[in-house]
Amino acid sequence: MAKKETFGIVISNKMDKTVIVIEKKPIAHKKYGKIVSRTNKYYVDDPGNACKIGDKVKIEETRPMSKYKRWKIIQLIK
């Protein structure tokens, strides 16, 4: 099974070796067709504490590392 990959923006880096990444995606409303922005929040593994708030990152799904952390950073885009 292929691993899921997505892009997002770092919104918090207060934890050690973990950042919170938010993914925004536009979706059309089922009934009215208006484009609505939906967001997902992911806890992402950042072993080097390299990410800063506002950085754009590419993340990949991985095995569970803790209660909430199931993603890891592949690439730091800035």
Secondary structure, 3 states (H helix, E strand, C coil): CCCCEEEEEEEECCCCCEEEEEEEEEEECCCCCCEEEEEEEEEEECCCCCCCCCCEEEEEECCCCCCCCCEEEEEECC
